[in-house]
Amino acid sequence: VALTGSDRISLNKLHPAADIRVLNPPLREAIKARTTSDMLQHRPLSQRKFVSFMCRVAREKRAHVFVDAMVALKGLLRSLNVVPLMCGAASDTVYADQQRQRLVEHFPAAVVLEFVDAPQLADIFANTVVNVHPALIEAYGLTLIEAASFFTPSVVHHEAIGAVSERLHHDGVITTDMNSTATLVSTLREALRDREQGRLESIAQRAYHRAVEYDESQCAALFHDMITTIASPNCLHPNESDRCPTVSYTHMRARLFGRCCFLENFNDVLRSLSVHFAIWWRNNQDFSGKRAVGACWAKGEQHWLLTRRAKERERNNIDGVEMGSGGSDGEKLNVVVCGEGNAVHVMIAQIGSCSDTELRVLGMMRGEELKTELEKNDFTITCHNPDGSSTKGRVDKISLDPADVLPGAHLVLLPLPVFAHRPYFEIIRDHIEQGTAIGVLPGQGGSQWLAKQIFGDKFGSLVYFGTDKLPYNTRIEEFGKTVRLFGLKKVLGVAALPESKAEHVAGMITRAFGGIIEGNALGHMFSVTLMPVNQCIHPSRMYSLFSDWDGKTPYDRNPLFYEEMSEKATDIMAGVDDEIQAVAHALRTQFKMGGVVVPRIHPMLVSWYEPELIGDASTLLSYFRTNQGYAGIDTPMKKLSESEWEPDFNGRYFTEDIPFGLVITRGIAELAGTETPTIDMLILWAQEKMNKQYLVDGKLAGADVKDSFSPQAFGVKDPHELDM
């Protein structure tokens, strides 16, 4: 059984007499489930905002052709308020970074992503006018099917594209000669201008019906029919199962195995037919079939995991940091979580529910209290999830002494506010072992400079990482017993020092959380440091609310922070977002930090939440006002009486998001020679309200800079010293 028709042709050359069947990969259930959402499925092409490139950013996929076409169409795209979106992993990071950098240079508003989950993929295609697939040869091209399931037409080469010849057909796509950039540009110009016309809609309609009709259940049924036509009647007798035939499912590329989750749906088919199942792959252009992965589906899966981990170990000893195996080959993954707060409670439930993980907790503030409460409940915490289900996890060890929990740790997580990083780093320093991965969630606070200062020479033997966000909206219900999870962001971006370790750390995170949260490797550490999240949202909103306060007259109510979001606030956020993009652009172009790719605030935030939680994601303002994940959140204010309120300038939206957010970005911008008028406005206003001094005469030279985590606070004066 081969994946595609082109695979069958290749196999037939090796085995001319073989009976080779084709079983195309189906539309994933996770995607098909979202095609029924009215908000996603039926958005007219004229209201969509992306031209997308959705495949590996690689030479053979011809990502450079997509960028060339976008540059040629810059004027038209701007007039239509459409922006390019490039999403895909990199096999050649130098090539990929070059193409991403070129795209962002010409389109500062372009969206550049590396990995997205099913909800994010659905939201992208539901907002895409046309999907561009420049490859000249494609064995199949599953993203073309996924695009079609959201009425998104694709532009493809006029021949040798498997998904077109085997599923969508030529009247279900827009064909062109991808050998000619000029021809592609002409085709795209016509398609974009015709997006309100019937021709493009009719192509999308035909492709949609062909894409959604072939789903996982139909694929399993076809597989069943294939097996029943070749299996011997004797083999189907329960007592004769030892004489069963083996069905070989051939992948021409090993990496495809991890994507073919639909094979799991064949378990019942295989068991009912008592047929053994093997998976073969071609490795390094080798068709000899040297490696049969297991004698049945379960063993095949296990063997593949061990093979993948062996390859990871081969990559571990690079950049002078030898990482541990991270619990491979039957060894448990040892995870230490630091703290006792809301996020720690959820992590105890999630990580502690995984059988191949040993979970330890290091508590400094309320550690003894947490230990006492956990003892009452067999060291377990229950997390009540947004969908009504519950997750229950157990702590293996909790202590206030790092010597009790850190030895042998593979992964150390600090889901803490920035001010707590220093005391934890200081007590961890003498106990953390070489090769351990230690990371802060989220990583926007610039703590890498603090960690380097505190860990000293040991810093170079560790892997330090930061995440793009804290994955939870959550509140403790009963301390040490239950926690309520209001919102879960299922994909966690990871940037690491050294940068090459990000993929390994992302894999450890995925394993630690048992797949509840998936790690996604990002680029340079500044991709996280500069993220337009809290530093962009909180100060902008507070300024819009209180910049004109007279300092005396109380307010008669406390407004909802997100649901009553104002256009003034989102305009300020857009200004901060633009300035962050300018800083990232300077780092990439002037200081050769090609891996600094920072997402735009609007598409980034939309991608973090399930589509059904957002009533209207069309603008940043409507996103905030209609996002159920933000419902009921008040503004940080001091309550003077039942009808009197005043701003709280000592809350964390000031004490964290200014010195550990905007001041850091401003410090990097100053070293990079980038102007930041909106950020300056916010810092100058906030420092007056906080009675602090950061900016003086347009320079980050105030008395309180030393207490921030800006590079200047750690003696960085040369912009070339920014790249650690």
C-alpha positions in Angstrom: 0.0 0.0 0.0 1.6 3.3 -1.1 0.8 6.8 0.0 0.4 8.3 -3.5 0.3 7.4 -7.1 3.9 8.7 -7.6 5.0 6.4 -4.8 3.4 3.5 -6.6 5.3 4.3 -9.8 8.6 4.4 -7.9 7.9 1.1 -6.2 6.8 -0.6 -9.4 10.2 0.2 -10.9 11.7 -1.8 -8.1 9.1 -4.5 -8.0 7.4 -4.7 -11.4 5.3 -7.7 -10.5 4.0 -6.4 -7.2 0.4 -5.6 -6.5 0.7 -2.1 -5.2 -2.4 -0.3 -3.9 -2.7 3.5 -3.3 -4.3 4.9 -0.1 -4.1 8.7 -0.1 -4.0 10.5 3.3 -7.5 11.8 4.1 -8.6 15.1 5.5 -7.8 15.0 9.2 -10.8 14.8 11.6 -9.4 17.7 13.6 -9.6 19.8 10.4 -12.9 18.5 9.1 -14.5 19.2 12.5 -13.7 22.9 12.0 -15.1 23.1 8.4 -18.6 23.0 9.9 -18.0 26.3 11.8 -20.0 29.0 10.1 -17.5 31.6 11.4 -14.6 29.8 9.6 -16.1 28.0 6.6 -18.3 30.6 4.9 -16.2 33.8 5.0 -16.4 35.3 1.5 -13.1 35.5 -0.4 -13.5 39.3 -0.7 -13.4 39.6 3.2 -10.2 37.5 3.6 -6.8 39.0 4.3 -4.0 36.5 3.5 -2.2 35.1 0.5 -0.6 32.0 2.1 2.4 29.8 1.6 1.8 26.6 3.7 4.6 24.1 3.4 8.2 23.6 4.4 10.3 26.7 3.8 12.7 24.8 1.6 14.4 25.1 -1.8 12.5 22.2 -3.3 9.2 23.8 -2.2 10.5 27.0 -3.9 9.7 29.4 -1.1 11.8 32.1 -2.8 9.3 32.0 -5.8 6.5 32.9 -3.4 8.5 35.8 -1.9 9.4 37.0 -5.4 5.7 37.0 -6.4 4.7 38.8 -3.3 7.2 41.6 -3.8 6.0 42.0 -7.4 2.4 42.3 -6.2 3.2 44.6 -3.3 1.1 47.5 -4.6 -1.9 45.4 -5.4 -1.8 43.6 -2.0 -1.7 46.9 -0.1 -4.6 48.3 -2.1 -6.6 45.2 -1.3 -5.5 45.2 2.4 -4.1 41.7 1.9 -0.8 40.5 3.5 1.4 37.5 2.8 1.5 34.7 5.3 4.4 32.1 5.3 4.0 29.1 7.5 6.3 26.1 7.6 9.2 24.4 9.3 12.8 24.7 7.9 15.0 21.9 6.7 17.7 24.4 5.6 17.6 27.1 8.3 19.9 29.5 6.4 17.7 29.4 3.3 14.5 29.6 5.4 15.7 32.6 7.4 16.7 34.4 4.2 13.2 34.0 2.7 11.5 34.9 5.9 13.7 38.0 6.3 13.1 39.0 2.7 9.3 38.8 3.1 9.3 40.8 6.4 11.6 43.5 4.9 9.1 44.1 2.1 6.0 43.5 4.2 6.5 44.5 7.9 2.9 43.3 8.5 3.5 39.9 7.0 2.8 36.9 9.2 5.6 34.4 9.6 5.0 31.1 11.5 6.8 27.8 11.8 4.3 25.4 13.3 0.5 25.6 13.8 -2.0 23.2 15.3 -5.3 22.3 13.7 -7.3 25.2 15.1 -4.7 27.7 14.0 -4.4 26.1 10.6 -8.2 26.3 10.2 -8.2 30.0 11.1 -5.4 30.7 8.6 -7.2 29.0 5.7 -10.5 30.5 6.6 -8.9 33.9 6.2 -6.9 33.1 3.0 -7.9 34.5 -0.3 -5.6 32.2 -2.3 -3.0 29.6 -1.2 0.2 29.5 -3.3 2.0 26.2 -3.7 5.1 26.8 -5.9 6.6 23.3 -5.9 7.2 21.8 -9.3 6.7 18.3 -8.1 4.6 17.1 -5.2 3.9 13.5 -4.3 0.6 14.6 -2.7 0.4 18.0 -0.9 -2.1 17.5 2.0 -2.2 21.3 2.7 -3.9 21.7 -0.7 -6.7 19.4 0.5 -6.9 21.3 3.9 -7.1 24.7 2.1 -9.9 23.4 -0.1 -11.9 22.3 2.9 -12.3 26.0 3.8 -13.2 27.1 0.3 -9.7 28.4 -0.3 -8.5 28.0 -3.9 -4.8 27.1 -4.4 -2.5 28.1 -7.2 -0.3 25.2 -8.3 2.1 24.1 -11.0 0.3 22.8 -14.1 1.6 19.2 -13.7 3.0 16.6 -11.2 1.0 17.6 -8.2 -0.4 14.5 -6.5 -3.4 16.1 -4.7 -4.6 17.6 -7.9 -4.4 14.6 -10.1 -5.7 12.2 -7.5 -8.3 14.2 -5.6 -9.0 17.9 -6.5 -8.5 17.7 -10.3 -7.5 20.6 -12.5 -10.9 22.4 -12.4 -10.6 22.5 -8.5 -7.4 24.5 -8.5 -5.8 27.4 -10.4 -2.9 26.1 -12.5 0.0 28.1 -13.8 3.6 27.6 -14.9 5.7 27.9 -11.7 8.9 27.9 -13.7 8.1 31.5 -14.6 7.7 34.1 -11.8 6.1 36.5 -14.3 3.4 34.0 -15.2 2.7 33.3 -11.5 2.4 37.0 -10.8 0.0 37.4 -13.7 -2.1 34.4 -12.5 -2.2 35.8 -8.9 -3.1 39.3 -10.0 -6.0 38.0 -12.0 -7.1 35.7 -9.1 -6.9 38.6 -6.5 -8.9 41.0 -8.8 -11.5 38.3 -9.4 -12.0 37.4 -5.8 -15.5 38.9 -5.8 -16.3 37.2 -9.1 -18.0 33.8 -9.6 -15.0 32.0 -11.3 -12.9 31.9 -8.2 -15.9 30.9 -6.0 -16.8 28.1 -8.4 -13.3 26.7 -8.2 -13.4 26.9 -4.4 -16.8 25.1 -4.3 -15.6 22.2 -6.5 -12.4 21.8 -4.5 -14.3 21.9 -1.2 -16.7 19.0 -2.0 -13.8 16.8 -3.2 -11.7 17.6 -0.1 -14.3 16.9 2.6 -15.8 13.8 1.0 -12.6 11.8 1.6 -12.2 11.8 5.4 -10.7 9.4 7.9 -13.7 7.1 8.0 -13.8 6.6 4.3 -10.0 6.1 4.2 -10.3 3.4 6.9 -13.2 1.8 4.9 -11.0 1.7 1.7 -8.2 0.2 3.7 -10.5 -2.5 5.0 -11.6 -3.3 1.5 -8.0 -3.6 0.3 -7.2 -6.0 3.1 -10.2 -8.2 2.7 -9.5 -8.6 -1.0 -5.9 -10.0 -0.4 -6.2 -11.8 2.9 -6.5 -15.6 2.8 -9.7 -16.9 4.3 -7.7 -19.2 6.6 -5.9 -16.2 8.0 -9.1 -14.7 9.2 -9.8 -17.6 11.5 -8.9 -16.6 15.1 -6.9 -19.8 15.7 -4.8 -19.2 12.6 -3.7 -15.7 13.4 0.0 -16.7 13.5 -0.2 -17.3 9.8 -1.4 -13.8 9.0 0.0 -11.8 6.1 1.9 -8.6 6.6 0.6 -5.4 5.0 3.4 -2.9 4.3 2.4 0.8 4.2 5.2 2.6 2.4 6.3 6.1 3.1 8.8 7.7 0.7 9.9 10.1 3.5 10.3 9.1 7.1 9.0 12.4 8.4 5.6 11.7 7.0 5.0 9.0 9.5 4.6 11.4 12.3 1.9 13.3 10.3 -0.2 10.2 9.4 -2.2 10.1 12.6 -5.1 8.7 10.6 -3.4 5.3 10.7 -4.6 5.0 14.3 -8.1 4.6 12.9 -7.0 1.3 11.3 -6.4 -0.4 14.7 -9.8 -2.0 14.8 -9.7 -2.9 11.2 -6.4 -4.7 11.7 -7.5 -6.5 14.8 -10.8 -7.7 13.3 -8.9 -9.1 10.3 -6.0 -10.4 12.4 -3.6 -8.9 9.9 0.0 -7.9 10.8 1.0 -4.5 9.8 4.5 -3.1 9.0 5.6 0.4 8.2 8.6 0.9 5.9 10.3 4.0 4.9 13.0 5.3 2.6 15.9 6.8 4.5 18.5 8.9 2.9 17.3 8.1 -0.6 17.4 4.3 0.1 14.6 2.3 -1.4 16.1 -1.0 -0.3 13.6 -1.4 2.6 16.3 -2.2 5.2 14.1 -1.2 8.1 10.7 -2.7 8.9 9.3 -0.8 11.8 7.8 -3.5 14.0 5.7 -6.5 13.4 2.4 -4.8 14.2 1.0 -1.3 14.5 1.7 -0.9 18.2 5.3 -2.1 17.9 5.8 -0.1 14.8 4.9 3.1 16.7 7.2 2.3 19.6 10.1 1.5 17.3 9.7 4.7 15.4 9.8 6.7 18.6 13.0 5.0 19.7 14.5 5.7 16.3 13.5 9.3 16.4 15.0 9.7 19.9 18.2 8.1 18.8 18.5 10.7 16.0 17.8 13.4 18.6 20.7 12.1 20.8 23.0 12.4 17.8 22.2 16.1 17.6 22.5 16.7 21.4 26.2 17.3 21.7 26.5 20.5 19.7 27.2 24.1 20.5 29.4 23.0 23.4 26.3 21.9 25.5 25.8 18.2 26.0 22.1 17.8 26.9 20.8 14.7 28.7 18.7 12.2 26.9 15.6 13.7 28.4 14.2 10.4 29.6 14.6 8.5 26.4 14.6 4.7 26.0 12.3 3.9 29.0 13.9 6.4 31.4 11.4 8.8 33.0 11.6 12.5 32.1 12.5 14.3 35.3 10.7 17.7 35.5 11.0 20.3 38.2 8.4 23.0 38.5 9.2 26.1 40.6 6.6 28.0 42.5 3.2 27.5 44.1 0.8 29.7 42.1 -2.0 29.3 39.6 0.1 28.0 36.7 2.0 25.6 39.0 -1.3 24.1 40.1 -2.3 23.4 36.5 1.2 22.0 35.7 1.0 19.6 38.7 -2.3 18.2 37.3 -1.1 18.0 33.7 2.5 16.9 34.0 1.7 14.7 37.0 -0.9 12.8 35.0 1.8 11.4 32.7 3.1 8.0 33.6 6.6 8.4 32.1 7.3 11.7 33.9 8.6 12.2 37.4 7.4 15.5 38.7 9.1 17.5 41.5 8.1 20.9 42.9 10.5 23.5 44.3 8.6 26.0 46.5 10.1 29.1 48.1 7.2 31.3 49.2 4.4 29.0 50.2 6.2 25.7 49.7 5.6 24.3 53.2 1.9 25.2 53.0 1.6 23.6 49.6 3.3 20.5 50.9 0.9 20.3 53.8 -2.2 20.6 51.6 -0.9 18.1 49.1 -0.3 15.5 51.8 -4.0 15.7 52.6 -4.9 14.7 49.0 -2.3 12.0 48.3 -0.1 14.7 46.7 -2.6 15.2 43.9 -4.2 18.2 42.3 -7.3 18.2 40.1 -7.6 20.7 37.3 -11.2 21.5 36.0 -10.9 22.1 32.3 -12.9 24.5 30.1 -14.8 21.6 28.4 -16.1 20.2 31.7 -13.6 17.4 32.0 -10.9 17.1 34.7 -7.2 16.3 34.8 -5.7 14.8 37.9 -1.9 14.7 38.5 0.4 13.6 41.3 3.6 15.2 42.6 6.4 12.8 43.3 8.4 15.1 45.5 8.0 18.7 46.9 10.6 20.5 48.8 11.9 24.0 49.8 15.5 22.7 49.4 16.8 22.6 45.8 19.2 19.8 46.7 16.1 17.5 47.2 14.6 18.0 43.8 17.2 19.2 41.2 19.6 16.3 41.0 18.9 14.4 37.8 16.4 17.0 36.5 16.1 17.1 32.7 13.7 20.1 32.6 13.2 23.0 35.0 10.2 25.2 34.5 9.7 28.6 36.1 6.1 29.7 35.4 6.6 32.9 37.5 6.4 36.6 37.4 9.7 38.3 36.4 10.4 39.6 39.9 10.6 36.0 41.2 13.3 34.9 38.7 16.2 36.3 40.7 15.6 34.5 44.0 14.9 31.2 42.2 18.0 31.5 40.0 20.1 32.2 43.1 19.0 29.1 45.0 19.1 26.9 41.9 22.6 28.0 40.8 24.7 25.6 43.0 22.4 22.6 42.4 21.6 22.5 38.7 23.5 20.0 36.6 25.3 20.4 33.3 23.0 19.9 30.3 19.8 20.7 32.2 17.2 22.8 30.3 15.9 25.7 32.5 13.2 28.0 31.2 10.9 30.8 32.1 7.2 31.0 31.1 6.7 33.4 29.6 10.1 34.6 28.4 9.4 38.2 27.6 11.2 39.6 30.7 14.7 39.6 29.4 15.8 37.2 32.1 18.5 35.7 30.0 20.9 38.5 31.0 20.0 37.9 34.6 20.5 34.2 34.3 23.9 34.7 32.7 25.0 37.0 35.5 23.8 34.7 38.3 24.9 31.3 36.8 28.3 32.7 35.7 30.5 30.2 34.0 27.9 27.5 34.5 25.5 29.3 32.1 27.4 28.0 29.1 26.9 24.4 30.2 23.1 24.8 30.5 20.3 25.2 28.0 18.3 28.4 28.8 15.0 28.9 27.2 11.9 31.1 27.2 8.4 30.6 25.9 6.3 33.0 23.9 3.5 32.9 26.4 2.1 31.4 29.6 -0.3 28.8 28.2 -3.1 29.3 30.8 -5.8 31.5 31.9 -6.5 30.0 35.3 -7.3 30.5 39.0 -6.8 28.3 42.1 -10.0 27.1 43.6 -8.7 25.4 46.7 -5.0 25.9 47.4 -3.1 22.6 47.0 -6.3 20.7 45.9 -8.1 22.1 42.8 -7.6 24.7 40.1 -10.0 26.0 37.4 -8.6 26.4 33.8 -10.5 29.0 31.8 -8.4 29.0 28.7 -5.6 26.7 27.3 -3.2 27.7 24.6 -2.1 24.4 23.2 1.0 25.4 21.3 3.9 26.8 23.3 6.7 28.6 21.3 10.2 27.9 22.6 13.4 30.0 22.0 16.6 28.7 23.5 20.2 29.6 24.1 22.0 28.0 22.3 19.4 28.6 19.5 20.0 25.1 18.0 18.6 23.5 21.2 15.1 24.9 20.8 13.8 21.9 18.9 15.0 19.5 21.5 13.5 21.5 24.4 10.2 21.8 22.5 10.1 18.0 22.2 10.8 17.7 26.0 7.9 20.1 26.7 5.5 18.1 24.5 6.5 14.9 26.3 6.3 16.5 29.7 2.7 17.6 29.2 1.7 14.3 27.5 0.7 16.2 24.4 -1.8 18.4 26.2 0.6 21.2 25.3 2.9 21.0 22.2 6.3 22.7 22.1 7.2 24.6 19.0 10.7 25.6 18.3 11.1 29.4 17.5 14.2 31.2 16.3 16.4 33.6 18.2 15.8 34.3 21.9 14.7 37.9 20.9 11.8 36.3 19.1 10.4 35.7 22.6 11.9 38.8 24.4 10.2 41.2 21.9 6.9 39.4 21.8 4.0 42.0 21.6 2.0 40.5 24.5 1.8 42.0 28.0 4.3 44.9 27.3 2.1 45.9 24.3 -1.4 45.2 25.7 -1.4 46.3 29.3 0.4 49.7 29.2 -1.5 50.7 26.1 -4.9 49.9 27.7 -4.0 51.6 31.0 -2.8 54.7 29.1 -6.0 54.9 27.1 -8.0 54.7 30.4 -6.0 57.0 32.7 -3.7 59.3 30.8 -6.1 62.2 31.4 -6.8 61.5 35.1 -6.4 64.5 37.3 -5.0 62.6 40.1 -7.9 63.4 42.5 -11.4 62.7 41.1 -12.4 59.0 41.6 -14.1 57.0 38.9 -17.6 55.8 39.6 -17.0 52.2 38.2 -14.3 49.8 37.2 -14.4 49.1 33.5 -13.9 45.6 32.0 -10.3 45.5 30.8 -10.9 43.6 27.6 -14.6 43.5 26.9 -14.8 47.3 27.0 -11.6 47.8 25.0 -11.3 51.1 23.2 -10.1 52.0 19.7 -7.7 54.4 21.3 -6.1 51.5 23.2 -5.8 49.2 20.1 -4.3 52.1 18.1 -1.6 52.5 20.7 -1.0 48.8 20.6 -0.6 49.0 16.9 2.0 51.7 17.3 4.0 49.6 19.8 3.6 46.6 17.5 5.1 48.6 14.6 8.0 49.7 16.7 8.7 46.1 17.8 8.7 45.0 14.2 11.2 47.9 13.4 13.5 46.7 16.1 13.4 43.1 14.9 14.0 44.3 11.4 17.1 46.2 12.5 18.5 43.2 14.4 18.0 41.0 11.3 19.4 43.3 8.8 22.1 45.4 10.6 23.3 42.8 13.2 22.8 39.5 11.3 20.4 38.0 13.8 18.4 36.3 11.1 16.4 34.2 13.5 14.7 37.2 15.1 11.2 36.8 13.8 8.4 38.4 15.9 4.8 37.8 15.0 2.3 40.6 14.6 0.0 41.1 17.6 -3.4 40.5 15.9 -2.9 37.2 14.1 -0.7 36.0 16.9 -3.4 36.5 19.5 -6.1 35.1 17.3 -4.0 31.9 16.8 -3.8 31.3 20.5 -7.5 30.7 21.1 -10.0 28.2 19.8 -12.1 29.9 17.0 -15.3 29.1 18.9 -14.2 31.3 21.8 -13.9 34.4 19.6 -17.1 36.0 18.3 -15.4 38.4 15.9 -11.7 38.1 15.1 -11.7 40.5 12.2 -10.0 43.3 14.0 -7.8 43.6 17.1 -10.6 45.6 18.8 -13.3 43.1 18.1 -11.0 40.3 19.1 -10.6 41.7 22.6 -14.3 42.6 23.0 -15.7 39.2 21.9 -13.1 36.7 23.2 -14.7 34.5 25.9 -11.2 33.8 27.3 -11.1 37.4 28.5 -14.7 37.6 29.8 -15.3 39.3 33.2 -11.7 40.6 33.8 -11.7 43.9 35.6 -9.2 46.7 35.3 -6.5 46.8 38.0 -7.9 49.6 40.2 -8.1 50.5 43.9 -11.6 50.3 45.3 -12.2 53.3 47.6 -15.9 52.6 48.1 -18.8 50.8 46.3 -18.9 53.6 43.8 -15.4 55.1 43.9 -12.3 53.8 42.2 -8.9 55.1 41.3 -6.0 53.7 39.1 -3.5 51.3 40.8 -0.1 52.5 39.6 1.6 49.9 41.8 -0.1 46.9 40.1 1.8 44.4 38.0 0.7 46.1 34.7 3.1 48.8 35.8 5.7 47.1 38.0 6.2 44.2 35.6 5.3 45.4 32.1 7.3 48.6 32.3 10.7 47.6 33.7 10.5 44.0 32.5 8.7 44.7 29.2 8.8 48.1 27.5 12.1 49.2 29.1 13.8 46.1 27.7 12.4 46.7 24.2 13.4 50.3 24.5 16.9 49.3 25.6 17.4 46.9 22.6 16.0 49.6 20.3 18.5 52.2 21.6 21.4 49.9 20.9 20.0 49.0 17.5 19.5 52.7 16.6 15.7 52.4 16.2 13.2 55.2 17.0 10.3 54.2 19.3 8.0 57.2 19.8 5.0 55.3 21.0 7.0 53.2 23.5 8.7 56.4 24.7 5.3 58.0 25.3 4.1 55.1 27.4 7.3 54.8 29.5 7.4 58.6 30.2 3.8 58.6 31.4 4.2 55.4 33.4 7.5 56.4 35.1 5.9 59.6 36.4 3.0 57.6 37.9 5.3 55.0 39.4 7.8 57.7 40.7 10.5 56.0 38.7 13.1 57.2 36.2 14.0 55.2 33.1 14.1 57.6 30.2 16.0 60.9 30.6 16.5 63.2 27.6 15.6 60.5 25.1 18.1 58.0 26.6 17.7 55.0 28.8 19.8 56.5 31.5 17.5 57.0 34.5 18.4 56.0 38.0 16.0 53.0 38.0 17.3 51.4 34.8 19.6 49.3 37.0 16.5 47.6 38.5 15.1 46.7 35.1 16.1 43.7 33.0 17.2 45.8 30.0 20.5 45.0 28.4 21.9 48.4 29.8 21.2 47.1 33.3 23.7 44.3 32.7 26.4 46.5 31.2 25.6 45.9 27.5 26.8 48.9 25.6 27.7 47.5 22.2 24.8 46.3 20.0 26.9 43.3 18.9 26.9 42.1 22.5 23.2 41.6 22.3 23.6 38.3 20.5 24.4 35.9 23.4 
